[in-house]
Amino acid sequence: MKLHPTQILIAPVVSEKSYHMINERKYCFRIHPDAHKTQVRQAVEAQFEVEVESVNIVAMPSKPKRRGVSRGRRPGWKKAIVKLREGHSIEIFQGAKV
């Protein structure tokens, strides 16, 4: 499937673990379900003007949820962990304390 670089990266993942990974030059993004490593690398390099060292992709499983007697499942999604080369960084959150 042909995706435009702006369609591949959906949003940065905001969690305590992802904040700690910034110290290791690793950034987490929620990505399109059909995207692969090469597309993620090209999208990050095009949008943030940095050099990518490696990309890891994790398929996050769906989770069961319940509200009263009604049951359901939250949908699964894909996460990309992008490691940048030495000397490069992404300012996702301006003024964030890391």
Number of C-alpha atoms within 10 A of each C-alpha: 5 7 12 10 17 11 11 22 20 12 12 16 17 13 9 8 10 16 17 13 15 16 11 11 18 22 23 23 21 20 21 18 12 11 19 16 15 10 17 24 22 14 19 21 15 13 11 13 12 16 18 19 13 14 18 13 18 11 11 12 11 11 10 10 11 10 7 6 5 7 9 10 10 11 10 11 14 17 21 25 20 21 22 23 14 11 8 13 18 15 8 10 9 7 7 8 6 8
